[in-house]
Amino acid sequence: MAGGFPVGLQLNAMGGSTPSATSSGITVTSNASSNVVGSYVEMVSSTPRASSWAMITIQDSVTGTGSTTSAVNIAVGASGSERVILNNLVIQRDSLSSETGNCAVYFLPLSIPAGTRIAANCQATGISVALLVSVALFDDAFGSAVGGGAVDTIGFTSASTSGVVIDPGATWNTKGAYSEITSSLTHDLAGFIIGFDGSGVSGSVSLRWTFDVAVGALGSEMIVLPDFQIYGRGVASGSSKPIFPACTPFMPIQIPAGSRVAIRAQCDSQTAAPRVFGATFYGVRL
């Protein structure tokens, strides 16, 4: 830019954010019981300076046929006194034979002070699921970031490690009824991300969806994110089908507190079970 002013983001370099010797993230393992969080693993001992954006990359390192859904918590604070700042970031594993698969990248405004310890833990529909997690922090060099003081996770159910069930309905390639994510937002939002899961439903045929995110009262919804497309890979083993991409980008769409948020979708299948998917809504506060 003319005049040499920095624009956009600058990496907040820190040793704990770099990949391990396996060319992937730091291993974070779920509990030996399904749908129960495991122990914290330190990601960063102390952030070198304040940051305003965070990028969390999550991979599933398990091999074998089938799939699982996992959810990662990112926390700050001393060991034993961690406080969760990113709650239940969803990732699904799509694995066939010796392959591992799916990777989620959550990139969003998030303010983290200098000198902060960062840790992660996770839960999964499987047992002792090993995820590979990495954290990269960025400074907003030109001060253009809006929001990021906190992130609200909405629609996630810990007991099943899944989001709100979105059912496109029995008519294929036609938008179905809205599924409510929340009846009323608690805070003003600067934007949001949506994470996906197979909602525990199996299906051996691959599927495609197009969905809308809307705000407003029942019957008077106004679409704020139209026609986002996702894909579900068929899993012949009968496991929950994995969704691609694993999450949307950060959508800088402001939504006021008190708003009702809902999602509707259409699918290229009318079969009752496989056509549904799960959605978890991550709202970044202003």
Order of alpha helices (4+ residues) and beta strands (2+ residues): beta-beta-beta-beta-beta-beta-beta-beta-beta-beta-beta-beta-beta-beta-beta-beta-beta-beta-beta-beta
